[in-house]
Amino acid sequence: MEALTLGPAGTYSHRAAKAVADEVAFTESVSAIVEAVASGEYDRGVVPVENSTDGSVIESLDAFAEYDVAIVRELITPIRHALLAQGPEFDVVASHAQALAQCRNYLDENYPTADLEAVASTARGVERARENPGVAGIGHPENAAGHGPASSQTGSDDADGDLQVLAEDIQDQSSNATRFVVLAPASERSEAGAKTSFIVYPNVDYPGLLLELLEPFAERDINLTRVESRPSGERLGDYVFHVDIAAGLYEERTQDALAEIEAIASEGWVRRLGSYDSETVLY
């Protein structure tokens, strides 16, 4: 089985995907991953959806609303950020925007004059550091090795050189972790699992609407583990709601609650992404 995830090789997404599939392919767009799985081009996709420090990955949420896919597994991965460079002197720090945000306090305190450059992934930032002595990257400490997976795709003469690990565990929160989900074609959606994700587009707006959407779960003692709104793109003030619950679709209480939600959202739609189990992956 081959999984598609964010690249190049060496990203945290890559490390999570290796727990799912023996073969991993790469792109630099979350939307492209979700679309490729929805179309059947790939058996599995692995995308980040939430970080404990920096919040939700909105590109993932928006893609789930656009493409019909199933969530079949959840991976929780602790994040270890290191500062990697050719030497201690640099004036730019390059990494994924979320990694930069997760290390904001460390960078402000230790490198207040450095320019922060957001790139497509942590591995891409490490590549920038490998190519340019004036750039440092933020990524997993193992990516410092020139023979590591992140350097294998640079194609430059400097790709074989090791970077220095200037500092480890530079994330502002020691408990920093990212939640990834494993995607499959919609036909593989399951009702079995301890958690369920779904999306609600009511296509109406009136006082008390959100309360109406939440009450069916409270009445059945179903814990809401996440509720988030995203603009629908249809008109200003119109929203899509992403909801995670601690219950499986196989449970009668979940089915009854969702039946009420579908009645409330009769002018719009409800997309059941499926039920799944969660596991922690260390690397």
Buried (B, 14 or more C-beta within 10 A) or exposed (E): EBBBBBBBBBBBBBBBBBBBBEEBBBBBEBBBBBBBBBEEBBBBBBBBBBBBBBEBBBBBBBBBBEBBBBBBBBBBBBBBBBBBBBEEEBEBBBBBEBBBBBBBEBBEEEBEEBEBBBBBBBBBBBBBBBBBEBBBBBBBBBBBBBEBBBBBBBEEEBBEEBBBBBBBEBBBEEEBBBBBBBBBBBEBBBBEBEBBBBBBBBBEEEEEBBEBBBBBBEEBEBEEBBBBEBEBEEEEEBBBBBBBBEBBBEBEBBEEBBEBBBEBBEEBBBBBBBBBEBEEBEE
